[in-house]
C-alpha cells in the first residue's frame, strides 16, 4: 500500500513562511524514480499545480509562486518539501502532494494566510 502524508500546514500572517513536507511509503512506489508535485485547491476552485520536481531534481513552478516557493526532495528520506515564503492571502488552500503520473495523493494539509 502506498501512502503520501503531508504535514506543516498552519495559520500564518501575510508575509510569513511555512515549510510543507510530504513523506512517501509503500513498496509499490519508487520515490527516487518518480517526479513529485505539490498542488493546491482553494474553496470553490480547481486543484492546481504549484510546483514540481523531477527525479533528477529539475524544478518547475506556477507563475503565481515563482520567486516565493521552493520545492526540494530528499530521496534518502522519501520526502518532498515545499518552502513557502512571502505568503499571501491568495495562497490559502489545502495543499496536496502527488507522485506525478500516478494515482497516489496525500490527504492534504491546510494552509491559511491571514491579511
OpenMM code with the backbone's topology and positions (N, CA, C; nanometers):
from openmm import Vec3, app, unit

residues = "UNK UNK UNK UNK UNK UNK UNK UNK UNK UNK UNK UNK UNK UNK UNK UNK UNK UNK UNK UNK UNK UNK UNK UNK UNK UNK UNK UNK UNK UNK UNK UNK UNK UNK UNK UNK UNK UNK UNK UNK UNK UNK UNK UNK UNK UNK UNK UNK UNK UNK UNK UNK UNK UNK UNK UNK UNK UNK UNK UNK UNK UNK UNK UNK UNK UNK UNK UNK UNK UNK UNK UNK UNK UNK UNK UNK UNK UNK UNK UNK UNK UNK UNK UNK UNK UNK UNK UNK UNK UNK UNK UNK UNK UNK UNK UNK UNK UNK UNK UNK UNK UNK UNK UNK UNK UNK UNK UNK UNK UNK UNK UNK UNK UNK UNK".split()
positions = [
    Vec3(0.0842, -0.1191, 0.0000),
    Vec3(0.0000, 0.0000, 0.0000),
    Vec3(0.0880, 0.1244, 0.0000),
    Vec3(0.0542, 0.2190, -0.0854),
    Vec3(0.1303, 0.3427, -0.0978),
    Vec3(0.0632, 0.4522, -0.0164),
    Vec3(0.1435, 0.5236, 0.0596),
    Vec3(0.0905, 0.6354, 0.1381),
    Vec3(0.1764, 0.7596, 0.1161),
    Vec3(0.1092, 0.8710, 0.0951),
    Vec3(0.1737, 1.0015, 0.0934),
    Vec3(0.1115, 1.0824, 0.2069),
    Vec3(0.1944, 1.1317, 0.2958),
    Vec3(0.1444, 1.2016, 0.4130),
    Vec3(0.2046, 1.3417, 0.4174),
    Vec3(0.1166, 1.4417, 0.4047),
    Vec3(0.1612, 1.5813, 0.4103),
    Vec3(0.1540, 1.6325, 0.5533),
    Vec3(0.2386, 1.7290, 0.5825),
    Vec3(0.2356, 1.7958, 0.7116),
    Vec3(0.2947, 1.9354, 0.6963),
    Vec3(0.2736, 2.0176, 0.7982),
    Vec3(0.3341, 2.1502, 0.8001),
    Vec3(0.2389, 2.2649, 0.7763),
    Vec3(0.1149, 2.2352, 0.7389),
    Vec3(0.0197, 2.3425, 0.7182),
    Vec3(-0.0151, 2.4127, 0.8491),
    Vec3(-0.0517, 2.5389, 0.8364),
    Vec3(-0.0804, 2.6174, 0.9576),
    Vec3(-0.1490, 2.7468, 0.9178),
    Vec3(-0.1852, 2.8248, 1.0190),
    Vec3(-0.2377, 2.9598, 1.0005),
    Vec3(-0.1219, 3.0573, 1.0218),
    Vec3(-0.0954, 3.1390, 0.9200),
    Vec3(0.0129, 3.2365, 0.9304),
    Vec3(-0.0348, 3.3723, 0.8800),
    Vec3(0.0361, 3.4748, 0.9180),
    Vec3(0.0036, 3.6087, 0.8698),
    Vec3(0.0662, 3.6311, 0.7324),
    Vec3(0.0062, 3.7232, 0.6610),
    Vec3(0.0610, 3.7618, 0.5312),
    Vec3(0.2080, 3.8025, 0.5459),
    Vec3(0.2909, 3.7531, 0.4542),
    Vec3(0.4344, 3.7786, 0.4617),
    Vec3(0.5128, 3.6726, 0.5350),
    Vec3(0.4434, 3.5816, 0.5988),
    Vec3(0.5084, 3.4763, 0.6745),
    Vec3(0.5559, 3.3608, 0.5879),
    Vec3(0.6107, 3.2606, 0.6547),
    Vec3(0.6671, 3.1449, 0.5855),
    Vec3(0.6171, 3.0150, 0.6477),
    Vec3(0.6129, 2.9126, 0.5651),
    Vec3(0.5824, 2.7779, 0.6099),
    Vec3(0.6652, 2.6803, 0.5278),
    Vec3(0.6904, 2.5644, 0.5872),
    Vec3(0.7560, 2.4562, 0.5144),
    Vec3(0.6676, 2.3332, 0.5228),
    Vec3(0.6221, 2.2892, 0.4074),
    Vec3(0.5410, 2.1679, 0.3994),
    Vec3(0.6308, 2.0480, 0.3701),
    Vec3(0.5908, 1.9338, 0.4238),
    Vec3(0.6615, 1.8087, 0.3983),
    Vec3(0.5629, 1.7048, 0.3484),
    Vec3(0.6113, 1.6154, 0.2652),
    Vec3(0.5313, 1.5032, 0.2178),
    Vec3(0.6202, 1.3794, 0.2203),
    Vec3(0.5834, 1.2839, 0.3030),
    Vec3(0.6606, 1.1605, 0.3162),
    Vec3(0.5889, 1.0472, 0.2451),
    Vec3(0.6647, 0.9712, 0.1684),
    Vec3(0.6087, 0.8616, 0.0902),
    Vec3(0.6532, 0.7278, 0.1467),
    Vec3(0.5628, 0.6318, 0.1410),
    Vec3(0.5958, 0.4964, 0.1850),
    Vec3(0.5169, 0.3979, 0.1009),
    Vec3(0.5666, 0.2730, 0.0975),
    Vec3(0.4963, 0.1701, 0.0224),
    Vec3(0.5846, 0.1058, -0.0816),
    Vec3(0.5745, -0.0240, -0.0901),
    Vec3(0.6632, -0.0992, -0.1787),
    Vec3(0.6341, -0.0759, -0.3262),
    Vec3(0.5131, -0.0338, -0.3569),
    Vec3(0.4758, -0.0174, -0.4976),
    Vec3(0.5139, 0.1191, -0.5530),
    Vec3(0.5771, 0.1997, -0.4738),
    Vec3(0.6103, 0.3354, -0.5171),
    Vec3(0.7585, 0.3590, -0.4990),
    Vec3(0.8269, 0.3803, -0.6106),
    Vec3(0.9697, 0.4093, -0.6047),
    Vec3(0.9886, 0.5599, -0.6019),
    Vec3(1.0031, 0.6121, -0.4820),
    Vec3(1.0087, 0.7574, -0.4657),
    Vec3(1.1193, 0.8194, -0.5484),
    Vec3(1.2387, 0.7621, -0.5409),
    Vec3(1.3528, 0.8264, -0.6061),
    Vec3(1.3404, 0.8275, -0.7586),
    Vec3(1.2591, 0.7420, -0.8121),
    Vec3(1.2413, 0.7363, -0.9574),
    Vec3(1.1225, 0.8191, -1.0066),
    Vec3(1.0477, 0.8743, -0.9137),
    Vec3(0.9260, 0.9466, -0.9510),
    Vec3(0.9418, 1.0974, -0.9394),
    Vec3(0.8903, 1.1658, -1.0397),
    Vec3(0.8702, 1.3086, -1.0228),
    Vec3(0.7613, 1.3294, -0.9184),
    Vec3(0.7726, 1.4390, -0.8446),
    Vec3(0.6752, 1.4689, -0.7400),
    Vec3(0.6200, 1.6092, -0.7620),
    Vec3(0.4979, 1.6281, -0.7188),
    Vec3(0.4366, 1.7585, -0.7356),
    Vec3(0.3617, 1.8022, -0.6114),
    Vec3(0.3582, 1.9318, -0.5925),
    Vec3(0.2713, 1.9930, -0.4919),
    Vec3(0.1579, 2.0643, -0.5656),
    Vec3(0.0367, 2.0393, -0.5204),
    Vec3(-0.0822, 2.1012, -0.5766),
    Vec3(-0.1565, 2.1710, -0.4632),
    Vec3(-0.2491, 2.2570, -0.5010),
    Vec3(-0.3340, 2.3190, -0.4001),
    Vec3(-0.4741, 2.3371, -0.4556),
    Vec3(-0.5678, 2.3401, -0.3628),
    Vec3(-0.7075, 2.3614, -0.4007),
    Vec3(-0.7709, 2.4549, -0.2995),
    Vec3(-0.8126, 2.5687, -0.3494),
    Vec3(-0.8826, 2.6661, -0.2666),
    Vec3(-1.0329, 2.6407, -0.2775),
    Vec3(-1.1110, 2.6848, -0.1801),
    Vec3(-1.2568, 2.6630, -0.1844),
    Vec3(-1.3179, 2.7174, -0.3131),
    Vec3(-1.3959, 2.6344, -0.3788),
    Vec3(-1.4641, 2.6766, -0.4999),
    Vec3(-1.3772, 2.6821, -0.6238),
    Vec3(-1.2522, 2.6381, -0.6121),
    Vec3(-1.1606, 2.6426, -0.7255),
    Vec3(-1.1077, 2.5038, -0.7581),
    Vec3(-1.0567, 2.4911, -0.8794),
    Vec3(-0.9975, 2.3640, -0.9201),
    Vec3(-0.8592, 2.3459, -0.8574),
    Vec3(-0.8227, 2.2199, -0.8445),
    Vec3(-0.6881, 2.1896, -0.7965),
    Vec3(-0.5872, 2.2350, -0.9012),
    Vec3(-0.4804, 2.2990, -0.8562),
    Vec3(-0.3800, 2.3498, -0.9487),
    Vec3(-0.2407, 2.3073, -0.9060),
    Vec3(-0.1532, 2.2922, -1.0051),
    Vec3(-0.0148, 2.2588, -0.9784),
    Vec3(0.0569, 2.3818, -0.9246),
    Vec3(0.1266, 2.3646, -0.8136),
    Vec3(0.2052, 2.4720, -0.7539),
    Vec3(0.3516, 2.4587, -0.7942),
    Vec3(0.4057, 2.3377, -0.7783),
    Vec3(0.5473, 2.3162, -0.8078),
    Vec3(0.5698, 2.1687, -0.8341),
    Vec3(0.6689, 2.1391, -0.9167),
    Vec3(0.7042, 2.0016, -0.9453),
    Vec3(0.8547, 1.9846, -0.9423),
    Vec3(0.8971, 1.8620, -0.9156),
    Vec3(1.0397, 1.8315, -0.9149),
    Vec3(1.0593, 1.6939, -0.9771),
    Vec3(1.1515, 1.6858, -1.0710),
    Vec3(1.1762, 1.5590, -1.1389),
    Vec3(1.2630, 1.4683, -1.0518),
    Vec3(1.2812, 1.3456, -1.0988),
    Vec3(1.3659, 1.2522, -1.0250),
    Vec3(1.5104, 1.3019, -1.0193),
    Vec3(1.5511, 1.3816, -1.1152),
    Vec3(1.6879, 1.4339, -1.1185),
    Vec3(1.7010, 1.5691, -1.0497),
    Vec3(1.5877, 1.6243, -1.0033),
    Vec3(1.5933, 1.7488, -0.9287),
    Vec3(1.5558, 1.8735, -1.0058),
    Vec3(1.5202, 1.8597, -1.1319),
    Vec3(1.4741, 1.9759, -1.2074),
    Vec3(1.3391, 2.0207, -1.1529),
    Vec3(1.3208, 2.1519, -1.1462),
    Vec3(1.2001, 2.2057, -1.0838),
    Vec3(1.1213, 2.2940, -1.1792),
    Vec3(0.9929, 2.3057, -1.1514),
    Vec3(0.9085, 2.3997, -1.2241),
    Vec3(0.8042, 2.4545, -1.1272),
    Vec3(0.7572, 2.5759, -1.1556),
    Vec3(0.6675, 2.6451, -1.0639),
    Vec3(0.5547, 2.7140, -1.1395),
    Vec3(0.4419, 2.7257, -1.0725),
    Vec3(0.3358, 2.8102, -1.1237),
    Vec3(0.3843, 2.9552, -1.1186),
    Vec3(0.3400, 3.0349, -1.2141),
    Vec3(0.3830, 3.1743, -1.2188),
    Vec3(0.3506, 3.2478, -1.0890),
    Vec3(0.2403, 3.2106, -1.0270),
    Vec3(0.1934, 3.2819, -0.9084),
    Vec3(0.2840, 3.2622, -0.7868),
    Vec3(0.3706, 3.1610, -0.7910),
    Vec3(0.4554, 3.1334, -0.6740),
    Vec3(0.6048, 3.1456, -0.7042),
    Vec3(0.6392, 3.1720, -0.8291),
    Vec3(0.7806, 3.1838, -0.8649),
    Vec3(0.8485, 3.2912, -0.7818),
    Vec3(0.9661, 3.2571, -0.7311),
    Vec3(1.0410, 3.3515, -0.6500),
    Vec3(1.0024, 3.3501, -0.5031),
    Vec3(0.8921, 3.2833, -0.4700),
    Vec3(0.8476, 3.2773, -0.3299),
    Vec3(0.8510, 3.1354, -0.2737),
    Vec3(0.8236, 3.0373, -0.3582),
    Vec3(0.8176, 2.8977, -0.3139),
    Vec3(0.9366, 2.8216, -0.3711),
    Vec3(0.9832, 2.7222, -0.2945),
    Vec3(1.0918, 2.6357, -0.3400),
    Vec3(1.0572, 2.4912, -0.3090),
    Vec3(1.0605, 2.4083, -0.4109),
    Vec3(1.0378, 2.2652, -0.3927),
    Vec3(1.1726, 2.1948, -0.3882),
    Vec3(1.1822, 2.0942, -0.3024),
    Vec3(1.3050, 2.0158, -0.2927),
    Vec3(1.2689, 1.8740, -0.2521),
    Vec3(1.3658, 1.7859, -0.2620),
    Vec3(1.3398, 1.6468, -0.2255),
    Vec3(1.4615, 1.5869, -0.1563),
    Vec3(1.4333, 1.4909, -0.0698),
    Vec3(1.5361, 1.4148, -0.0012),
    Vec3(1.5056, 1.2679, -0.0268),
    Vec3(1.5749, 1.2102, -0.1225),
    Vec3(1.5454, 1.0719, -0.1600),
    Vec3(1.5795, 0.9729, -0.0489),
    Vec3(1.6744, 1.0069, 0.0352),
    Vec3(1.7096, 0.9178, 0.1461),
    Vec3(1.5952, 0.9082, 0.2474),
    Vec3(1.5167, 1.0149, 0.2552),
    Vec3(1.4044, 1.0169, 0.3495),
    Vec3(1.2696, 0.9981, 0.2807),
    Vec3(1.2716, 0.9756, 0.1485),
    Vec3(1.1466, 0.9628, 0.0720),
    Vec3(1.0529, 1.0800, 0.1002),
    Vec3(1.1078, 1.1993, 0.0999),
    Vec3(1.0302, 1.3165, 0.1380),
    Vec3(1.0509, 1.4294, 0.0375),
    Vec3(0.9425, 1.4970, 0.0066),
    Vec3(0.9482, 1.6168, -0.0765),
    Vec3(0.8992, 1.7337, 0.0080),
    Vec3(0.9614, 1.8491, -0.0120),
    Vec3(0.9326, 1.9666, 0.0682),
    Vec3(0.8824, 2.0807, -0.0195),
    Vec3(0.8099, 2.1710, 0.0437),
    Vec3(0.7722, 2.2948, -0.0230),
    Vec3(0.7957, 2.4082, 0.0763),
    Vec3(0.8992, 2.4854, 0.0528),
    Vec3(0.9275, 2.6033, 0.1337),
    Vec3(0.8500, 2.7198, 0.0752),
    Vec3(0.7669, 2.7803, 0.1577),
    Vec3(0.6802, 2.8877, 0.1115),
    Vec3(0.7145, 3.0149, 0.1885),
    Vec3(0.7607, 3.1148, 0.1174),
    Vec3(0.7961, 3.2438, 0.1774),
    Vec3(0.7050, 3.3531, 0.1222),
    Vec3(0.7044, 3.4655, 0.1900),
    Vec3(0.6244, 3.5815, 0.1469),
    Vec3(0.4808, 3.5399, 0.1153),
    Vec3(0.4228, 3.4666, 0.2056),
    Vec3(0.2875, 3.4142, 0.1813),
    Vec3(0.1850, 3.5254, 0.1706),
    Vec3(0.0865, 3.5010, 0.0858),
    Vec3(-0.0207, 3.5958, 0.0609),
    Vec3(-0.1538, 3.5306, 0.0931),
    Vec3(-0.2566, 3.6098, 0.1201),
    Vec3(-0.3892, 3.5507, 0.1472),
    Vec3(-0.4373, 3.4597, 0.0339),
    Vec3(-0.4011, 3.4919, -0.0886),
    Vec3(-0.4442, 3.4086, -0.2020),
    Vec3(-0.3724, 3.2740, -0.2083),
    Vec3(-0.2745, 3.2513, -0.1218),
    Vec3(-0.2110, 3.1201, -0.1113),
    Vec3(-0.2912, 3.0256, -0.0222),
    Vec3(-0.3940, 3.0758, 0.0401),
    Vec3(-0.4777, 2.9934, 0.1269),
    Vec3(-0.5425, 2.8811, 0.0471),
    Vec3(-0.5207, 2.7580, 0.0919),
    Vec3(-0.5726, 2.6413, 0.0208),
    Vec3(-0.5338, 2.5157, 0.0986),
    Vec3(-0.5905, 2.4038, 0.0554),
    Vec3(-0.5399, 2.2741, 0.1002),
    Vec3(-0.4313, 2.2323, 0.0018),
    Vec3(-0.3163, 2.1977, 0.0545),
    Vec3(-0.2013, 2.1599, -0.0278),
    Vec3(-0.1850, 2.0080, -0.0259),
    Vec3(-0.1654, 1.9530, -0.1461),
    Vec3(-0.1519, 1.8084, -0.1631),
    Vec3(-0.0211, 1.7766, -0.2346),
    Vec3(0.0334, 1.6597, -0.2032),
    Vec3(0.1454, 1.6127, -0.2850),
    Vec3(0.1000, 1.4928, -0.3669),
    Vec3(0.1716, 1.4702, -0.4736),
    Vec3(0.1335, 1.3671, -0.5704),
    Vec3(0.2568, 1.3099, -0.6361),
    Vec3(0.2538, 1.1793, -0.6591),
    Vec3(0.3545, 1.1200, -0.7445),
    Vec3(0.3110, 1.1435, -0.8878),
    Vec3(0.3845, 1.2250, -0.9601),
    Vec3(0.3428, 1.2664, -1.0924),
    Vec3(0.3190, 1.1445, -1.1824),
    Vec3(0.2036, 1.1421, -1.2458),
    Vec3(0.1685, 1.0317, -1.3333),
    Vec3(0.1121, 0.9108, -1.2617),
    Vec3(0.0959, 0.9225, -1.1307),
    Vec3(0.0382, 0.8133, -1.0530),
    Vec3(-0.0941, 0.8582, -0.9921),
    Vec3(-0.1634, 0.7631, -0.9347),
    Vec3(-0.2905, 0.7934, -0.8677),
    Vec3(-0.2709, 0.8178, -0.7189),
    Vec3(-0.1454, 0.8334, -0.6779),
    Vec3(-0.1169, 0.8447, -0.5365),
    Vec3(-0.1183, 0.9907, -0.4921),
    Vec3(-0.2087, 1.0189, -0.3990),
    Vec3(-0.2240, 1.1521, -0.3422),
    Vec3(-0.2237, 1.1432, -0.1908),
    Vec3(-0.1768, 1.2480, -0.1260),
    Vec3(-0.1884, 1.2576, 0.0171),
    Vec3(-0.3253, 1.3098, 0.0554),
    Vec3(-0.3458, 1.3225, 0.1860),
    Vec3(-0.4757, 1.3667, 0.2377),
    Vec3(-0.4881, 1.5184, 0.2397),
    Vec3(-0.3749, 1.5865, 0.2219),
    Vec3(-0.3762, 1.7325, 0.2186),
    Vec3(-0.3431, 1.7943, 0.3535),
    Vec3(-0.2918, 1.9148, 0.3471),
    Vec3(-0.2633, 1.9922, 0.4679),
    Vec3(-0.3087, 2.1358, 0.4440),
    Vec3(-0.3788, 2.1918, 0.5410),
    Vec3(-0.4408, 2.3233, 0.5252),
    Vec3(-0.3414, 2.4348, 0.5513),
    Vec3(-0.3325, 2.5255, 0.4569),
    Vec3(-0.2541, 2.6479, 0.4730),
    Vec3(-0.3507, 2.7654, 0.4687),
    Vec3(-0.3500, 2.8461, 0.5724),
    Vec3(-0.4352, 2.9640, 0.5784),
    Vec3(-0.3483, 3.0861, 0.6051),
    Vec3(-0.3601, 3.1852, 0.5179),
    Vec3(-0.2809, 3.3070, 0.5296),
    Vec3(-0.3759, 3.4218, 0.5577),
    Vec3(-0.3589, 3.4844, 0.6723),
    Vec3(-0.4456, 3.5953, 0.7103),
    Vec3(-0.3849, 3.7280, 0.6648),
    Vec3(-0.4712, 3.8213, 0.6334),
    Vec3(-0.4247, 3.9522, 0.5859),
    Vec3(-0.4016, 4.0475, 0.7013),
] * unit.nanometer
topology = app.Topology()
chain = topology.addChain("A")
for resn in residues:
    res = topology.addResidue(resn, chain)
    for name in ("N", "CA", "C"):
        topology.addAtom(name, app.Element.getBySymbol(name[0]), res)
